[in-house]
Amino acid sequence: MKKKRVILITLIIIIFIAAGFVTFFYYPKCPNVKCWKDKLESCSKATYINEPIDVTWKYTIKGKNNDKCEVDVKVLEIKRGLKNTEVLEGKEMTCLLPLGIDVKPEANPNICSGRLKEEMQNLIITKLHEYIVQNIGQISGEIAEIEGVTEGINAEETPLETTEETPQNASSLNSTV
């Protein structure tokens, strides 16, 4: 009788542990895009590995968070692209997507938070800085043509003065990036 009681208690404990695991830690794997879209639209727990040409993404739907769908996004591998994008590998972010829609979470980093978002923003800022430094003359000329920037003075009447320091400054800025 005592042996049956121990077996019954052990069995109940195992069932509770399994139920807890399934409830809190288990995320079914979606084998295809259709499964992923269905799970995302209903905001049901799931994971999906998206492997386009250049980056391998892992998505994990955590479930509903207030009136949003919480999705974790992780970069598993950078397959090709710029060398400096490798810094994204292994980074994650959490995105709060509107309920009932099918979107790529990484498409709008404004609704996300985490290290992956920060690194993506750093890459964008660095690239913009490089572009500005490389095109400073052209950009300043275009800005001078914008009405209101030159306070009513025609850009053609006041040519931009360039000094020999400008290219040196541009290259020294470029080397600090």
N, C-alpha and C positions, 0 to 999 in steps of 0.2 A: 504494500500500500504506500509506504513512504517512498519507494523507488518510483512509482507511478507519479506521485506528486512532484518529485524533483524533475522528472522528464517533462511533465506538463508545464511547470514554471519555466524551465529552460526553453521549451518550445514557444511559450508566450513571449519571452524576452527576445528570442530570435525574430519572431514576427514583428515586434515593435521596432527592433533595430532595422530590419528590412524596410518597414513602412517609413521610418524616418529617413533612411537613405533615399528611397524613391521620391519622397516628398521634397526633400531639401537639396539633395546633391545629384540626382540623376537627371540628365538631359538627353532625351532621345536624339539620335543622329539622323539628320535628313540626308537621304542618298542623292537627292536631285533638287533642282530649283523649284519645281512645283510644290514639293513637300515644304520647302523653306518658305515660299510665299504664303502657303496656307497657314503655316504656324505663325508667321509674322502678322498676318491679317487678324488672326484670332488671339495673338499675343500668348501663345501656348509655349511652354518650355521646350527648347530644342537647341541643337547645335548644327552648324553647317560650315563646311570648308568650301570657300569660293576660290577657284584657281584660274583667274584670267591669265593673260600672257606674261604680265610683268610682276605681279604681287600675289602671294597667297594670303587670303584673309580667313580668319576664323570668327564666326559670329555665334554668340550664345544668348538666346532669349531667356532672360531671368524671370520675366512675368510682368504683371501690371504694377505700376508705381503711381498712385493717385490716378490721374486721367491720362497717363502716358504708358508706353510699352518700353521697358528697360532692356536694352541690348548691349552686351559687352562685345567689343570689337578688338581683335588682336592681329597684328601683322606677324605671320609665321615665317615668311621668307620673301626676300626681294630677289626676283629671278633675273631681272635686267633693269637697266636704267642708269641714272647717274650714280657715281660712287658714293656720294654723300647721303643718298637715300638709305643706305644700309643701316644708318643709325635708327631707323624705324623698326627694324627686326626685333621681335620680342616685346614691343611696347603695346600697351592696351589703353582703351578709353571706354567709358560708359556713355551711351547715347540714350536720350529719352525721346522716343519717336511718338508721333501722334498715333492714336489707336486706329486700327482698321485700314491702314494703308501699307502698300508694299514699296519701300524705298531702300536704297543702299545707305546704311547708317553713315558711312564715311563721306557721302556726298555733301552733307551739311554739317561740318564740324562745329557750327555755332550751337547745336543742340547737344553737344558732347562735352565731357570733361575727362581729364586724365593725361598721362604722360605722352601718349600717342598724339593727341591733339596738340600739345605743346610743341612736340618735335616737328609735326607737320607745319605749324605756324612758323617755327624757326627757319625751316627750309624755305618757305615762301618769302619771309622777310629777307633772308640772305640773298635769294635769287633777285628780288626786287632791288636790293641795294646794289648788287652787281650790275643790273641793267641800268640803273640811274647813273652810276659812276661811268659806265661805258658810253652813255649817251647824254652826258651832262650838257654839252654844247647844244645839241638838237633840242633837248627838253627846255633849256632856258630860253632858247629862241621861240619855241612854241608858247611858253608861258608869257613872254613879252607881248605876244600877239593877242592875248586874251584881253578883251575889253574890261576895264576896271582894275586890272592888275597894274597897268602902267599909268593909272590915274588920268586917263584921257589923252595921254601923249602917244602919238603914233610911234610904233616900234621902229619904223623906218627912219624917223627923225632922230632917234637916239640909239645909235648902234651900240650893241653890247661890246664892251671893251674886253679883250682877252689878253692875258699876260702869259708869259712863259711859265709862270708858276702853276697855272691851271692843270696842264698835263701831269706835272710832278705831283701836285696834290691829289689828283685823281688816281695815279698809280700808287701813291702811299696809302690812300684810303682802301684801295683794292687789296693791298697786301696785308692790311689789318683784319680782313674778313676771314 
